Amino acid sequence: RPLFQSLQTLADDNASFFQRSGTEVGRRFAAAFAALREHGRRLEPALRHFARLYHRFDLDEATPGNGYRSLVQTARCCLAHAVHKS
């Protein structure tokens, strides 16, 4: 949750900042941050759902790995990168 909250806050702040610039480039950046905010808002419930279920699909107790777990981890890495770049 904190990662998504950070993304929402940063995307809002950056969208507002670039929108005030009044330039075409500023409007495009503002639109990109608004889209990033919306994608994050929609992605959070899906990742939470997968995180509750992915342990069911591990090979066994000693091997915590499967495609769902990898998908959640990859999405979290991408979110952390987006937060860092924002």
C-alpha angles and dihedrals in degrees: 000000000000091000091055092045090052091049092050093048095046093045091050092048094047094045090052093046095051094041089059091055090078093211128120091243090050091052091050092050090047090052091048092052091046089053091047090052092050093047090051091049091053096041097054098072092045093051091046089053093050091046090057092051110032095088088067091065100050115122090241139324092280094050110057098184138110140130095272092053090048091050092053093046093048092049091049091051090051091048092050089050091050090050091049093050092045 
